[in-house]
Amino acid sequence: MQFQAAGDKDVSKERRPSVLVVEDTPSLSATYRAILEKQNFAVETAATGAEALERLAHGAFDALVLDVRLPDMTGLDVLDALRERGDETEAVVITADGSINLAVDAMRRGAFDFIVKPLNAHRLAVTVSNATERARLKAEVSTLRRELGDESGFCQFIGRSAAMQTVYRIIRNAGPSNATVFVLGESGTGKELCADAVHRSSKRASGPFVTLNCAAIPKDLLESEIFGHVRGAFSGATADRKGAALSADGGTLFLDEICEMDIALQSKLLRFLQNKEVQRLGEDKVQRCDVRIVCASNRDPLAEVQAGRFREDLYYRLHVIPIELPPLRERGEDIVELAEWFLARFSREEGKAFNALSADALAAMRHHSWPGNVRQLENLMRRLVVLNDGHTIELHMLPADIRASAATATPGVHGPAADARRPLASTPSLAAAVDAPPVVGPLEATIREAIERAITASGGSIPKAAQMLDVSPSTLYRRIEAWESAAQ
């Protein structure tokens, strides 16, 4: 990465990034300040850890340059205090001790990067510039999340993955309109829940929400179920029936699995969508009906059109606002959030004491493919609660197919939360490196060796290697990019 000095561009209209330098040696503090101010940083200084924490409590800084050895506490203690109170200021640690243990320990405690004394002025400027840039990007992400509604759930949905945030935004924007919505997704992804969310977000929320599963009703009865009939209209019609369309008047009609509808009935549905009129079977009278249609299918409707099983004109009439629900396997940590929510719900319903899932059980769940999606996870959690007792769902309680998924996970790695409670030496792939007799070498070479060893142990997965080292994946990506640039 090539560092561009602030003087190389017009910064007159930009806010100068703010940096707090924490160094108790006056000459070094003045040196760091001069280097950074030359690069257009707004610099303040502190001589002790307590002073630094007070400054950070009363004012925001984009970055923190932190010496490890301070008169009242260590720089690592400062990092711990910041993490405890939720301060995410990007910290660059400066140390005279070039050991791998100290470097990794600083990263584990939230440091952005570290520099070994005696430091190079260019290296300091580049590192602090990278730290302030990361702070700027984090602030932009936070702003976008607030503007776009980064929610842990919406209506009755649960999950905060990027894929679900897209679904929430579409529902929120489409809800107030009268446009037809076509929900697509695999079985068990929550298509009816999505239709209900569209209804709840609409101006029709106070009206009826009527659901009809086109696949569950014999095709010769489906027309009557949708449009109704009068007594005697056909054999077995012993009483008048209003039908789903008229029942949903003023509200929303949800037609689930619409691609299962007989093609002859599709023409009648198209006419209803165009005229907003219903004529019940066996009745001459035509009735006006104001409904919004939301439909869903686990098939590709365009493929059904091409196969001649679905009318093209009906497809374009219905496919106004498509909403694609992601399968559970593509929703990342939503799996954990959903599993914990179902566990709490079913434990309460069944009077059980379960309140947690073990790290091994969660790892297996994260790596399972979930062909039945959320419905499969819901049924599994109910079964686990009913058939077991205790406070924690353990790996051995899971079905064999899900336990087998744990084999694809790196042994002993169950996410940052689990690793944060585990000493570095207990990480299997790094234990030998930490417990072996110390071999003194250049710090950068030692760090690179540890990172490469972790990447090898994790099968080439950068995120898993980062978990093993208990640092963020961006830290490893940044170092790898620097090594590649240096090699060119």
C-alpha positions, -999 to 999 in steps of 0.1 A, spaced: 0 0 0 14 34 -9 8 61 17 -4 94 3 4 124 24 -25 147 32 -6 175 14 -11 156 -19 -48 163 -20 -71 191 -11 -82 186 25 -94 221 31 -130 210 32 -125 178 51 -124 172 88 -90 164 100 -89 129 116 -83 131 153 -57 110 171 -49 106 208 -12 97 215 -7 80 248 30 80 257 46 89 290 81 99 276 78 135 266 104 134 238 86 104 222 52 119 226 64 151 209 80 130 181 48 111 174 28 143 175 51 160 150 50 130 126 12 128 126 5 166 125 27 167 94 3 143 78 -27 166 87 -39 147 118 -54 166 147 -33 153 176 -38 154 214 -16 137 239 -19 119 273 8 106 296 -11 80 316 -37 53 310 -61 70 333 -58 103 315 -63 86 282 -95 69 294 -108 102 307 -101 119 274 -118 91 254 -148 92 277 -153 130 271 -145 131 234 -144 109 203 -111 102 185 -107 84 152 -76 66 164 -55 59 195 -17 55 195 -10 36 226 23 27 243 22 -6 261 43 5 291 26 34 310 33 46 346 -1 36 360 -12 6 339 -3 -12 307 -16 -4 273 -34 -38 273 -53 -27 304 -64 4 285 -77 -18 257 -96 -40 282 -112 -9 298 -122 4 264 -137 -29 254 -157 -32 287 -174 2 281 -180 -5 244 -155 21 230 -145 9 196 -117 35 189 -91 20 166 -59 15 186 -24 13 173 -2 -3 200 35 7 202 58 -17 221 95 -24 226 87 -60 232 85 -78 198 71 -111 210 44 -129 191 25 -135 223 22 -98 230 13 -89 194 -15 -115 192 -26 -106 228 -30 -69 217 -50 -80 186 -72 -102 208 -80 -72 230 -91 -52 200 -60 -34 187 -61 -24 151 -23 -29 146 10 -27 165 44 -12 158 77 -21 174 101 5 188 123 21 174 95 29 150 97 43 114 80 76 109 65 64 76 52 32 92 35 52 119 18 76 95 6 47 72 -7 26 102 -25 56 118 -39 65 84 -53 30 79 -68 31 114 -86 64 108 -98 52 74 -113 21 91 -130 43 117 -145 64 89 -158 33 71 -173 19 103 -191 52 108 -204 51 73 -217 16 77 -234 25 110 -251 55 93 -262 33 64 -276 7 87 -296 33 106 -309 47 73 -317 13 57 -331 -2 89 -306 -29 100 -329 -48 122 -327 -81 141 -362 -88 129 -393 -75 111 -429 -83 118 -426 -119 129 -393 -126 110 -361 -132 131 -326 -126 117 -303 -97 109 -283 -112 80 -277 -90 49 -301 -112 29 -329 -107 53 -322 -69 55 -330 -68 18 -362 -87 24 -373 -63 51 -366 -32 29 -386 -46 0 -416 -54 23 -414 -20 40 -414 -2 6 -439 -25 -11 -463 -27 18 -482 6 15 -489 1 -22 -515 -20 -39 -491 -37 -62 -492 -75 -65 -463 -93 -47 -448 -126 -57 -429 -144 -30 -403 -169 -41 -384 -193 -20 -377 -229 -10 -402 -248 12 -398 -237 48 -383 -203 42 -413 -184 55 -434 -174 25 -466 -172 44 -449 -151 71 -436 -128 43 -471 -124 29 -484 -116 64 -457 -90 68 -467 -74 35 -503 -73 47 -493 -58 81 -472 -32 64 -500 -21 41 -529 3 44 -551 -28 45 -536 -40 78 -570 -36 95 -587 -57 69 -588 -95 66 -558 -116 56 -570 -148 39 -547 -177 30 -553 -204 4 -529 -232 -4 -535 -240 -41 -515 -273 -37 -536 -286 -9 -570 -283 -26 -582 -307 -54 -582 -288 -87 -620 -294 -92 -627 -276 -59 -602 -248 -61 -624 -225 -82 -651 -228 -56 -626 -222 -28 -614 -190 -44 -646 -175 -59 -673 -193 -39 -706 -210 -49 -742 -210 -42 -763 -239 -29 -769 -265 -56 -742 -252 -79 -727 -287 -81 -731 -320 -64 -722 -316 -27 -729 -278 -27 -754 -280 2 -749 -244 13 -737 -211 -1 -700 -204 2 -685 -170 1 -651 -180 -12 -616 -167 -3 -618 -136 -26 -649 -122 -12 -638 -131 23 -606 -110 18 -626 -80 5 -608 -49 18 -578 -69 28 -552 -93 13 -556 -127 -4 -526 -149 -2 -524 -176 -28 -497 -200 -18 -481 -224 -43 -499 -207 -71 -479 -226 -97 -499 -257 -88 -531 -240 -100 -548 -257 -130 -541 -237 -162 -579 -235 -170 -585 -218 -136 -556 -194 -143 -576 -176 -170 -604 -169 -145 -580 -156 -119 -565 -133 -146 -600 -120 -154 -606 -114 -117 -573 -94 -114 -583 -73 -143 -619 -66 -135 -619 -69 -97 -652 -88 -100 -663 -121 -86 -691 -144 -99 -697 -173 -76 -704 -207 -92 -741 -211 -99 -749 -174 -95 -756 -149 -122 -749 -118 -100 -714 -102 -103 -699 -87 -71 -672 -61 -68 -642 -72 -48 -613 -51 -36 -584 -73 -26 -547 -72 -29 -531 -104 -42 -499 -118 -27 -489 -151 -42 -460 -175 -36 -443 -205 -51 -413 -228 -44 -409 -232 -81 -394 -208 -107 -426 -193 -122 -408 -183 -154 -396 -218 -159 -433 -229 -155 -443 -204 -181 -417 -218 -205 -429 -253 -198 -464 -243 -207 -478 -249 -172 -484 -213 -162 -499 -185 -183 -475 -159 -194 -500 -131 -191 -509 -141 -156 -472 -143 -147 -466 -107 -157 -498 -96 -139 -486 -113 -107 -449 -108 -109 -449 -70 -102 -429 -70 -70 -409 -102 -65 -395 -110 -30 -369 -138 -29 -366 -154 5 -330 -168 11 -326 -204 22 -315 -208 58 -281 -221 48 -273 -186 32 -284 -167 63 -252 -170 84 -256 -163 121 -294 -161 117 -292 -199 123 -279 -193 158 -304 -165 165 -333 -186 153 -322 -217 172 -319 -197 204 -353 -181 199 -370 -214 193 -352 -230 223 -365 -202 246 -400 -205 232 -403 -243 234 -386 -245 268 -412 -221 281 -441 -239 264 -429 -274 276 -418 -262 311 -382 -272 305 -350 -256 319 -331 -253 286 -314 -219 282 -284 -225 259 -268 -245 231 -233 -258 235 -205 -244 212 -202 -279 195 -240 -280 188 -240 -245 174 -210 -253 152 -228 -283 138 -259 -263 131 -239 -235 114 -225 -261 90 -256 -281 83 -273 -275 49 -309 -273 63 -328 -286 33 -361 -280 52 -350 -244 61 -365 -226 90 -394 -251 94 -368 -279 98 -349 -259 124 -382 -251 143 -392 -288 143 -358 -299 154 -357 -275 184 -391 -286 195 -381 -323 193 -348 -316 213 -367 -298 241 -394 -325 243 -371 -355 243 -343 -342 265 -337 -326 299 -311 -302 312 -300 -266 307 -279 -269 276 -285 -286 242 -254 -307 236 -240 -321 204 -249 -357 212 -286 -347 214 -286 -337 177 -297 -361 150 -269 -380 132 -271 -360 100 -266 -327 118 -238 -341 141 -220 -352 109 -220 -316 98 -197 -308 127 -170 -328 110 -168 -300 84 -160 -275 111 -125 -269 123 -122 -288 156 -123 -266 186 -134 -235 167 -169 -222 174 -167 -185 167 -151 -155 183 -172 -156 215 -159 -191 223 -123 -182 214 -123 -151 235 -127 -173 266 -99 -197 255 -62 -190 261 -42 -189 229 -21 -219 239 -53 -241 239 -59 -235 202 -50 -269 188 -32 -257 157 -12 -231 175 -5 -250 208 27 -265 195 40 -231 183 33 -215 217 45 -244 239 77 -251 218 110 -237 230 112 -200 219 130 -193 186 140 -156 183 135 -141 149 122 -109 133 88 -100 146 71 -97 112 85 -131 101 72 -147 134 38 -132 129 36 -143 93 46 -178 103 19 -180 129 -7 -166 105 3 -191 77 2 -219 102 -33 -210 113 -45 -207 76 -30 -241 69 -47 -257 99 -81 -242 89 -79 -256 54 -72 -222 38 -102 -204 53 -92 -169 63 -123 -164 86 -115 -197 105 -78 -188 108 -89 -154 122 -111 -172 147 -82 -194 158 -59 -164 163 -88 -144 178 -84 -115 155 -107 -100 129 -105 -115 93 -98 -80 80 -65 -80 100 -54 -111 82 -66 -99 48 -47 -66 54 -14 -84 62 -17 -108 33 -23 -80 9 8 -62 23 29 -93 19 17 -97 -17 23 -61 -25 58 -63 -11 65 -94 -32 56 -77 -65 
